[in-house]
Amino acid sequence: MFDLGSVKTISGVYLSGANFTNFTMVHSSSTAFTASTATTYSLVWDGRVQQYKGFFSLAANVKAIKIQIPTQAPFNEATFFSLGSVGILTTSMITFPSDPQYPYEFTINQKSINNEMETGGFESVSLTNNLYLEFNFGWSAILNKNVYAVEYFGGIGIQDPILFNENKGDISKYYVCRRTTPITVSWEDGEYSTASNSMGISKINTIGFREII
């Protein structure tokens, strides 16, 4: 059970690292669950990070949430059920003024260290079986509204999480990230107006993000 301490308005729940596919989420305005709402969901396989995961929109006033796992076979021949991370969104999601544009790329990575050998060779040692993604987002510098979007990212601290969704109708393609690179906007000519779509900006650097859960 997840006790939020007080009744909060939540807008979604994110699950990742599960070795099961189906679950029931029960939420209530009290930890006693005297009055509750139960909904059954299915997680989706994300082949990029080799996990069952998903983001589920939920508009409700909630104090406590339970995750119940119905009868099913655990994934990967495990003898018990496990769940890596749960994220509960307690504030409304903010849509950025302008979505990232191409070029867009991601890198699949894994935490590891290299043991250097006296012979000059090395051995890579994995510190975890978990995979994570690193993203690079780009914006066209032609539209001034894109600069406004990038400056919005600048107001979000390096420590603050960002929920990124590829928006392809796949609930597994949600990633909780943090920004990993500084933001640079280069000006050459034109006027800056957040309400204008006219030309006037020359360059925006690619911004990096890393998945955290």
Residue frames relative to the residue before (quaternion, step in Angstrom):
aa qw qx qy qz dx dy dz
M 1.0000 0.0000 0.0000 0.0000 0.00 0.00 0.00
F 0.2170 -0.7518 0.6102 0.1238 3.56 -1.10 0.77
D 0.1402 -0.7910 0.5944 0.0359 3.57 -0.56 1.24
L 0.2739 -0.7985 0.5197 0.1314 3.59 -0.55 1.18
G 0.5663 -0.6357 0.3629 0.3788 3.58 1.29 0.06
S 0.7659 -0.0895 0.0758 0.6322 3.57 1.04 -0.78
V 0.6356 -0.5208 0.3883 0.4172 3.56 -1.25 0.25
K 0.0001 -0.7970 0.6015 -0.0537 3.55 -0.78 1.10
T 0.4281 -0.6588 0.5484 0.2863 3.55 -1.20 0.56
I 0.0680 -0.8110 0.5809 0.0138 3.58 -0.56 1.12
S 0.2683 -0.7851 0.5416 0.1350 3.55 -1.17 0.60
G 0.8253 -0.0605 0.0216 0.5610 3.59 1.19 -0.02
V 0.2183 -0.7460 0.6156 0.1295 3.54 -1.33 0.41
Y 0.1647 -0.7856 0.5944 0.0496 3.56 -0.94 1.00
L 0.0476 -0.7841 0.6188 -0.0006 3.58 -0.89 1.00
S 0.0774 0.7888 -0.6079 0.0483 3.57 -1.05 0.74
G 0.7811 0.3529 -0.2515 0.4495 3.54 -1.29 0.36
A 0.3931 0.7261 -0.4778 0.3000 3.60 1.11 0.60
N 0.2546 -0.7434 0.5892 0.1883 3.57 -1.19 0.52
F 0.6345 0.4265 -0.3418 0.5466 3.53 1.19 0.77
T 0.4160 -0.7363 0.4834 0.2261 3.58 -1.18 0.39
N 0.7870 0.2769 -0.1416 0.5328 3.60 0.96 -0.79
F 0.0962 0.7833 -0.6106 0.0660 3.56 -1.06 0.74
T 0.3057 -0.7120 0.5982 0.2044 3.53 -1.33 0.33
M 0.1825 -0.7731 0.5998 0.0961 3.55 -0.84 1.00
V 0.1028 -0.7863 0.6092 0.0106 3.54 -0.75 1.14
H 0.0263 0.8059 -0.5909 0.0263 3.59 -0.75 0.97
S 0.0422 -0.7962 0.6025 -0.0357 3.51 -1.16 0.74
S 0.5059 -0.6349 0.4912 0.3159 3.55 -1.28 0.34
S 0.7468 0.2588 -0.1979 0.5797 3.59 1.30 0.14
T 0.5503 -0.6230 0.4441 0.3345 3.56 -1.16 0.58
A 0.5910 0.5686 -0.3689 0.4375 3.59 1.23 -0.27
F 0.2672 -0.8026 0.4876 0.2162 3.58 1.29 -0.34
T 0.1948 0.8021 -0.5376 0.1724 3.58 1.05 0.80
A 0.7494 0.0829 -0.0762 0.6524 3.56 1.20 -0.59
S 0.1166 0.8193 -0.5442 0.1379 3.56 -0.55 1.11
T 0.2840 -0.7202 0.6059 0.1832 3.52 -1.36 0.28
A 0.1053 -0.8024 0.5870 0.0219 3.57 -0.82 1.02
T 0.0057 0.7877 -0.6144 0.0437 3.55 -0.93 0.97
T 0.3057 -0.7544 0.5563 0.1671 3.57 -0.96 0.90
Y 0.0749 -0.7982 0.5976 -0.0090 3.55 -0.95 0.98
S 0.2615 -0.7273 0.6054 0.1900 3.54 -1.35 0.23
L 0.3537 -0.7134 0.5686 0.2063 3.54 -0.95 0.94
V 0.2984 -0.7535 0.5665 0.1493 3.55 -1.22 0.56
W 0.4806 -0.6788 0.4828 0.2743 3.56 -1.04 0.82
D 0.1404 -0.7576 0.6339 0.0666 3.55 -0.89 1.03
G 0.2963 -0.8070 0.4881 0.1508 3.55 -0.20 1.29
R 0.5514 0.6244 -0.3990 0.3833 3.59 1.16 -0.45
V 0.8051 0.2030 -0.0874 0.5504 3.57 0.93 -0.92
Q 0.4280 -0.7432 0.4320 0.2791 3.57 1.34 0.26
Q 0.5535 0.5862 -0.3971 0.4386 3.57 0.87 1.01
Y 0.3715 -0.6228 0.6234 0.2923 3.50 -1.37 0.39
K 0.1593 0.7926 -0.5635 0.1698 3.57 -0.76 1.03
G 0.1064 0.8056 -0.5815 0.0401 3.56 -1.28 -0.01
F 0.2570 -0.7176 0.6209 0.1831 3.52 -1.32 0.42
F 0.1012 -0.8148 0.5709 -0.0062 3.55 -0.81 1.06
S 0.3634 -0.7411 0.5285 0.1985 3.55 -0.61 1.19
L 0.0867 0.7845 -0.6054 0.1027 3.54 -0.99 0.88
A 0.0845 -0.7894 0.6078 0.0189 3.57 -0.59 1.15
A 0.3545 0.7262 -0.5069 0.3002 3.58 -0.21 1.26
N 0.4110 -0.6481 0.5748 0.2839 3.52 -1.33 0.39
V 0.0282 0.8493 -0.5100 0.1336 3.54 -0.29 1.31
K 0.1691 -0.7544 0.6230 0.1190 3.55 -1.19 0.69
A 0.8118 0.0856 -0.0150 0.5775 3.58 1.07 -0.70
I 0.1113 -0.7785 0.6168 0.0335 3.54 -1.15 0.77
K 0.1046 -0.7680 0.6289 0.0608 3.55 -1.06 0.82
I 0.2149 -0.7338 0.6309 0.1319 3.55 -1.16 0.75
Q 0.0600 -0.8061 0.5887 -0.0077 3.57 -0.56 1.17
I 0.2226 -0.7840 0.5717 0.0949 3.57 -0.90 0.99
P 0.2916 -0.7673 0.5434 0.1760 3.61 -0.51 1.11
T 0.7106 -0.4504 0.3259 0.4312 3.56 -1.31 0.20
Q 0.3005 0.7068 -0.5917 0.2451 3.54 -0.84 1.10
A 0.5334 -0.6151 0.4683 0.3433 3.57 -1.25 0.24
P 0.4490 -0.6786 0.5004 0.2957 3.62 -0.80 0.92
F 0.5464 -0.6316 0.4527 0.3124 3.54 -1.14 0.72
N 0.8487 0.2120 -0.1519 0.4601 3.55 -1.28 0.55
E 0.6152 -0.6144 0.3229 0.3739 3.56 1.07 0.88
A 0.3215 0.7402 -0.5255 0.2696 3.59 1.10 0.58
T 0.3993 -0.7176 0.5224 0.2298 3.57 -1.22 0.50
F 0.7491 0.2487 -0.1727 0.5892 3.59 1.28 0.14
F 0.4920 -0.6400 0.5009 0.3120 3.56 -1.29 0.34
S 0.0132 -0.7931 0.6090 -0.0028 3.56 -1.10 0.70
L 0.1096 -0.7694 0.6280 0.0400 3.53 -1.26 0.59
G 0.3883 -0.7712 0.4592 0.2088 3.56 -0.64 1.11
S 0.8246 -0.0744 0.1177 0.5483 3.59 0.58 -1.14
V 0.0885 -0.7508 0.6513 0.0658 3.53 -1.25 0.62
G 0.0503 -0.7890 0.6122 0.0131 3.55 -0.84 0.99
I 0.1379 -0.7890 0.5967 0.0481 3.57 -0.82 1.03
L 0.2572 -0.7876 0.5465 0.1219 3.56 -0.53 1.21
T 0.1204 -0.8432 0.5235 0.0231 3.57 -0.32 1.27
T 0.7100 0.3392 -0.2659 0.5569 3.59 1.24 0.21
S 0.6117 -0.5509 0.4095 0.3933 3.55 -1.20 0.38
M 0.4733 -0.6618 0.4999 0.2968 3.55 -1.05 0.76
I 0.2785 -0.7491 0.5824 0.1483 3.55 -1.04 0.87
T 0.2682 -0.7560 0.5771 0.1531 3.56 -0.81 1.01
F 0.4319 -0.7110 0.4894 0.2617 3.56 -0.78 0.99
P 0.6205 -0.5854 0.3676 0.3704 3.61 -1.07 0.65
S 0.8025 0.0667 -0.0158 0.5926 3.59 1.11 -0.59
D 0.4140 -0.7226 0.4973 0.2433 3.59 -0.79 1.00
P 0.5896 -0.5449 0.4428 0.3993 3.59 -1.18 0.46
Q 0.2254 -0.7748 0.5816 0.1031 3.55 -1.15 0.67
Y 0.6424 -0.4944 0.3980 0.4295 3.54 -1.29 0.13
P 0.5125 -0.1449 -0.8461 -0.0230 1.57 -2.14 1.31
Y 0.0852 -0.7670 0.6357 0.0175 3.55 -1.12 0.80
E 0.0879 0.8074 -0.5775 0.0831 3.57 -0.83 0.92
F 0.1037 -0.7683 0.6240 0.0982 3.53 -1.27 0.40
T 0.2390 -0.7510 0.6024 0.1267 3.54 -1.26 0.58
I 0.3020 -0.7274 0.5876 0.1854 3.58 -0.93 0.91
N 0.0010 -0.8308 0.5526 -0.0663 3.57 -0.62 1.13
Q 0.1519 -0.7643 0.6214 0.0807 3.54 -1.33 0.29
K 0.4829 -0.6743 0.4744 0.2952 3.57 -0.93 0.91
S 0.1858 0.7820 -0.5698 0.1714 3.57 -0.70 1.08
I 0.2233 -0.7305 0.6209 0.1762 3.54 -1.36 0.17
N 0.3360 -0.7246 0.5647 0.2079 3.55 -1.23 0.48
N 0.2285 -0.7437 0.6146 0.1298 3.55 -0.89 0.99
E 0.2853 -0.7776 0.5404 0.1480 3.55 -0.57 1.17
M 0.2881 -0.7622 0.5624 0.1406 3.57 -0.97 0.94
E 0.5837 -0.5816 0.4333 0.3651 3.57 -1.18 0.57
T 0.6279 0.5544 -0.3290 0.4360 3.57 1.17 -0.54
G 0.5831 -0.5670 0.3792 0.4413 3.57 1.27 -0.31
G 0.5887 0.5572 -0.3681 0.4555 3.55 1.28 -0.18
F 0.2085 -0.7695 0.5828 0.1572 3.57 -1.26 -0.07
E 0.2556 -0.7364 0.6068 0.1555 3.53 -1.34 0.39
S 0.2802 -0.7524 0.5732 0.1638 3.58 -0.82 1.00
V 0.1011 -0.7920 0.6019 0.0179 3.57 -0.83 1.05
S 0.3255 -0.7514 0.5443 0.1824 3.58 -0.69 1.09
L 0.3104 -0.7616 0.5437 0.1672 3.58 -0.88 0.95
T 0.7861 0.0495 -0.0264 0.6155 3.57 1.27 -0.28
N 0.4850 -0.6512 0.4961 0.3075 3.54 -1.22 0.43
N 0.5513 0.6429 -0.3836 0.3681 3.57 1.27 -0.29
L 0.2611 -0.7371 0.6053 0.1489 3.52 -1.07 0.85
Y 0.0520 -0.7810 0.6197 0.0574 3.57 -1.18 0.48
L 0.4003 -0.7218 0.5225 0.2139 3.54 -1.25 0.51
E 0.1498 -0.7269 0.6605 0.1136 3.51 -1.27 0.61
F 0.1819 -0.8131 0.5507 0.0502 3.56 -0.79 1.08
N 0.1094 -0.7301 0.6647 0.1149 3.51 -1.32 0.46
F 0.1210 -0.8026 0.5836 0.0242 3.55 -0.64 1.19
G 0.1087 -0.7908 0.5987 0.0661 3.53 -1.12 0.69
W 0.1747 -0.7541 0.6229 0.1136 3.53 -1.27 0.52
S 0.4807 -0.6225 0.5262 0.3234 3.55 -1.12 0.62
A 0.3536 -0.7581 0.5106 0.1987 3.56 -0.93 0.86
I 0.4553 0.7053 -0.4473 0.3086 3.60 1.25 0.05
L 0.7620 0.3543 -0.1899 0.5078 3.58 0.96 -0.86
N 0.4758 -0.6868 0.4736 0.2787 3.56 -0.86 0.96
K 0.5960 0.5775 -0.3788 0.4097 3.60 1.07 -0.61
N 0.6005 0.5568 -0.3673 0.4410 3.61 1.15 -0.48
V 0.6088 0.5309 -0.3491 0.4751 3.57 1.09 -0.64
Y 0.6129 0.5425 -0.3419 0.4617 3.57 1.04 -0.74
A 0.6467 0.5151 -0.3157 0.4655 3.59 0.99 -0.83
V 0.6670 0.4993 -0.2993 0.4651 3.56 0.94 -0.90
E 0.6462 0.5062 -0.3224 0.4715 3.59 0.99 -0.77
Y 0.5779 0.5662 -0.3764 0.4514 3.57 1.16 -0.56
F 0.6265 0.5228 -0.3295 0.4750 3.58 1.01 -0.80
G 0.6264 0.5556 -0.3369 0.4306 3.56 1.04 -0.75
G 0.6659 0.4969 -0.2973 0.4705 3.57 1.16 -0.54
I 0.6132 0.5037 -0.3459 0.5007 3.55 1.32 -0.08
G 0.4396 -0.7335 0.4544 0.2497 3.57 -0.65 1.10
I 0.6420 -0.5155 0.4087 0.3937 3.53 -1.28 0.47
Q 0.6904 0.4975 -0.2756 0.4471 3.58 1.09 -0.73
D 0.6166 0.5931 -0.3415 0.3891 3.61 1.19 -0.36
P 0.4117 -0.7172 0.5015 0.2541 3.61 -0.91 0.86
I 0.1448 -0.7552 0.6354 0.0713 3.53 -1.23 0.68
L 0.2712 -0.7543 0.5771 0.1564 3.58 -0.89 0.93
F 0.0943 -0.8113 0.5770 0.0067 3.55 -0.48 1.25
N 0.0470 -0.7907 0.6102 -0.0149 3.55 -0.90 1.02
E 0.3998 -0.7258 0.5046 0.2423 3.57 -0.77 1.00
N 0.2992 -0.8111 0.4651 0.1907 3.58 1.34 -0.23
K 0.4258 0.6815 -0.4805 0.3511 3.54 0.89 0.98
G 0.6188 -0.5671 0.3380 0.4257 3.56 1.19 0.45
D 0.5986 0.5363 -0.3536 0.4785 3.58 1.27 0.28
I 0.3272 -0.7876 0.4874 0.1871 3.59 -0.38 1.21
S 0.5933 0.5693 -0.3800 0.4236 3.61 1.19 -0.25
K 0.6597 0.5244 -0.3054 0.4433 3.58 1.18 -0.45
Y 0.4063 0.6251 -0.5300 0.4040 3.51 0.86 1.12
Y 0.0228 -0.8073 0.5893 -0.0225 3.57 -0.92 0.90
V 0.2780 -0.7318 0.6000 0.1648 3.56 -0.92 0.97
C 0.0026 -0.8421 0.5310 -0.0946 3.57 -0.44 1.28
R 0.1852 -0.7082 0.6500 0.2041 3.48 -1.47 0.01
R 0.5291 -0.6225 0.4721 0.3313 3.53 -1.14 0.63
T 0.1810 -0.8187 0.5414 0.0620 3.59 -0.92 0.92
T 0.7457 0.3488 -0.2084 0.5280 3.61 1.21 -0.17
P 0.5359 -0.5950 0.4729 0.3676 3.60 -1.20 0.40
I 0.4109 -0.6954 0.5386 0.2397 3.55 -1.33 0.24
T 0.0355 -0.7975 0.6019 -0.0197 3.54 -0.87 1.02
V 0.0410 -0.7640 0.6438 0.0094 3.56 -0.93 0.98
S 0.1574 -0.7998 0.5763 0.0588 3.58 -0.68 1.13
W 0.1888 -0.7844 0.5851 0.0824 3.56 -0.89 1.01
E 0.0908 -0.7893 0.6035 0.0670 3.57 -1.08 0.72
D 0.7822 -0.1569 0.1107 0.5927 3.58 0.99 -0.79
G 0.6433 0.5514 -0.3831 0.3679 3.56 -1.31 0.02
E 0.4706 -0.6572 0.5185 0.2789 3.52 -1.38 0.19
Y 0.3595 -0.7338 0.5402 0.2011 3.54 -1.10 0.72
S 0.1623 0.7575 -0.6179 0.1344 3.56 -0.80 1.05
T 0.4221 -0.7278 0.4761 0.2558 3.59 -0.67 1.06
A 0.6963 0.4563 -0.2782 0.4791 3.59 1.16 -0.46
S 0.6322 0.5655 -0.3210 0.4213 3.58 1.27 -0.20
N 0.2542 -0.7509 0.5888 0.1575 3.53 -1.15 0.68
S 0.4292 0.7211 -0.4520 0.3023 3.59 1.25 0.23
M 0.6074 -0.5521 0.4268 0.3796 3.53 -1.30 0.36
G 0.2815 0.7788 -0.5324 0.1751 3.52 -1.11 0.58
I 0.7073 0.3967 -0.2514 0.5283 3.60 1.24 -0.17
S 0.3440 -0.7800 0.4882 0.1871 3.57 -0.96 0.74
K 0.8457 -0.0357 0.0963 0.5237 3.60 0.80 -0.87
I 0.0526 -0.7447 0.6645 0.0317 3.54 -1.17 0.79
N 0.4093 -0.7227 0.4879 0.2684 3.59 -0.78 0.93
T 0.5465 -0.5771 0.4820 0.3688 3.56 -1.24 0.39
I 0.2489 -0.7873 0.5530 0.1115 3.57 -0.87 1.00
G 0.2737 -0.7918 0.5317 0.1246 3.56 -0.84 1.03
F 0.0611 -0.7679 0.6373 0.0217 3.54 -1.17 0.75
R 0.1561 -0.7789 0.5998 0.0955 3.57 -1.17 0.58
E 0.4823 -0.6608 0.5006 0.2831 3.54 -1.00 0.90
I 0.2107 -0.8158 0.5306 0.0922 3.59 -0.91 0.91
I 0.7940 0.0969 -0.0912 0.5932 3.64 1.14 -0.41
